[in-house]
Amino acid sequence: MNTAEQFDAVLDKCHGLFEKKGKDYGTAWRILRLPSLTDQIFIKAQRLRSIEEKGTQKVDDPLEGEFIGILNYSIMALIQLERGAAEQPDMSWEEASAAYLAKANEAKELMLLKNHDYGEAWRDMRVSSFTDLIIQKLLRVKQIEDNQGKTLISEGLEANYLDMVNYSVFALIMFMERGK
């Protein structure tokens, strides 16, 4: 499989979980403000880093699931960034699924462009580096949020969330290739 096909395979799995949770919970996530989504992503990334540093874990949830969560929450954040938080769930499940796929496609297009320029350097990285890069992006996002979304020269929120999607995809591809 090439990277584009692997991206699609990872996204199928993540979108499948998003759809199942959507059938269970509806689109209740639409009420979340961006800082709340950022904090959800942060919790997942911190768990990854803590386990990576300790070398053990006490809760037997697979690490792969945290990257899936980071990816899905990042896509929710991209949707919220575009639409704003709602007072009540205001999207049908079909609309939410379509919006998810549109944002996933944006991430894939960005990944393909960057892969061209960087020559798939990510394949020589460690999964723990993706964790660190995601945390770095989260710290940037928190600062931008604290600045009411204003930046002087830096990338905005969208670019950071898209990068978190793609770092998660890369980690999930590595898990997939290892057979985990």
C-alpha positions in Angstrom: 0.0 0.0 0.0 1.2 3.5 -0.7 0.7 6.4 1.8 -2.5 7.6 0.2 -4.0 4.1 0.4 -2.8 3.8 4.0 -4.3 7.2 4.9 -7.6 6.0 3.5 -7.4 2.7 5.5 -6.7 4.6 8.7 -9.5 7.1 8.0 -12.0 4.3 7.3 -11.3 2.9 10.8 -11.5 6.3 12.5 -14.6 7.4 10.6 -16.2 4.1 11.4 -15.7 4.7 15.1 -17.0 8.3 14.6 -20.1 7.0 13.0 -20.8 4.4 15.6 -20.4 6.9 18.4 -22.6 9.2 16.4 -25.3 6.6 16.4 -25.0 6.2 20.1 -24.6 9.8 21.1 -25.9 11.9 18.2 -24.0 15.1 17.5 -23.9 16.3 21.2 -20.2 17.3 20.5 -21.5 20.3 18.5 -22.0 22.2 21.8 -18.3 22.0 22.6 -16.3 25.2 22.3 -12.9 24.9 20.7 -10.9 25.1 24.0 -12.9 22.1 25.3 -12.0 20.1 22.2 -8.4 21.2 22.5 -8.4 20.0 26.1 -9.8 16.6 25.1 -7.0 16.2 22.6 -4.5 17.3 25.2 -5.7 14.7 27.7 -5.2 12.0 25.1 -1.8 13.2 24.1 -0.7 13.5 27.7 -1.7 9.9 28.4 0.4 8.8 25.4 3.4 10.7 26.6 3.0 9.5 30.2 2.9 5.9 29.1 5.8 6.3 26.7 7.9 7.8 29.4 7.0 5.3 32.1 7.1 2.3 29.8 4.0 0.8 31.4 0.3 1.4 31.6 -2.3 0.5 34.2 -5.4 1.0 32.1 -5.4 -1.6 29.3 -6.8 0.7 26.6 -4.6 0.4 23.5 -2.4 3.4 22.6 -3.7 3.2 19.1 -7.1 4.3 20.5 -5.6 7.5 21.8 -4.4 8.5 18.3 -7.8 7.6 16.9 -9.3 9.9 19.5 -6.9 12.7 18.7 -7.7 12.4 15.1 -11.4 12.4 15.6 -11.4 15.3 18.1 -9.2 17.3 15.7 -11.7 16.8 12.9 -14.5 17.8 15.2 -12.4 20.9 16.1 -12.0 21.7 12.4 -15.8 21.5 11.9 -16.4 23.7 15.0 -13.8 26.2 13.7 -15.8 26.4 10.5 -19.3 26.4 11.9 -18.9 27.6 15.5 -20.2 25.8 18.6 -24.0 25.3 18.7 -26.3 25.8 21.7 -27.9 22.5 20.9 -26.9 19.7 18.5 -27.8 21.2 15.1 -26.5 18.7 12.6 -28.0 15.5 11.5 -25.8 12.5 11.7 -25.5 12.4 8.0 -24.4 16.1 7.9 -21.8 15.5 10.6 -20.4 12.5 8.7 -20.2 14.4 5.5 -18.5 17.3 7.2 -16.0 14.8 8.9 -15.1 13.3 5.5 -14.7 16.8 3.9 -12.2 17.8 6.7 -10.4 14.4 6.5 -10.0 15.0 2.7 -8.5 18.5 3.4 -6.0 16.8 5.8 -5.2 14.2 3.2 -4.6 16.8 0.5 -2.2 18.7 2.8 -0.4 15.4 3.8 0.1 14.6 0.1 1.6 18.0 -0.6 3.9 17.9 2.4 4.9 14.3 1.6 6.0 15.5 -1.8 8.2 18.2 -0.3 9.5 16.2 2.7 9.9 12.9 0.9 8.0 10.9 3.5 10.5 11.7 6.2 7.9 10.8 8.8 8.5 7.1 8.0 11.9 7.4 9.8 10.4 9.0 12.9 9.4 7.4 16.1 5.8 7.2 17.3 6.8 9.1 20.4 7.9 12.0 18.2 4.4 12.3 16.9 3.1 12.4 20.4 5.6 15.3 21.2 4.7 17.1 18.0 1.0 16.8 18.8 1.6 18.2 22.3 3.6 21.1 20.8 0.7 21.8 18.4 -1.7 21.8 21.3 0.4 24.2 23.3 0.4 26.5 20.2 -3.4 26.1 19.8 -3.9 27.0 23.5 -1.8 30.1 23.1 -3.8 31.1 19.9 -7.0 30.5 21.7 -5.8 32.6 24.7 -5.1 35.4 22.1 -8.7 35.1 20.8 -7.5 33.5 17.6 -5.1 36.3 16.6 -1.6 35.5 15.3 1.0 38.0 14.1 2.9 35.7 11.7 2.2 32.1 12.7 -0.1 29.5 11.3 -3.6 29.6 12.6 -5.8 27.1 14.4 -6.8 25.2 11.2 -3.2 24.4 10.2 -2.4 23.1 13.7 -5.5 20.9 13.8 -4.8 19.6 10.3 -1.3 18.7 11.4 -2.6 16.8 14.4 -4.8 14.8 12.1 -1.9 13.9 9.9 0.5 13.1 12.8 -2.1 10.8 14.2 -2.5 9.2 10.7 1.2 8.6 10.6 1.3 7.0 14.0 -1.7 4.8 13.1 0.0 3.7 9.9 3.0 2.7 11.9 0.8 0.7 14.3 -0.9 -0.9 11.3 2.4 -1.8 9.7 3.6 -3.4 13.0 0.4 -5.5 13.1 -0.9 -3.9 16.4 
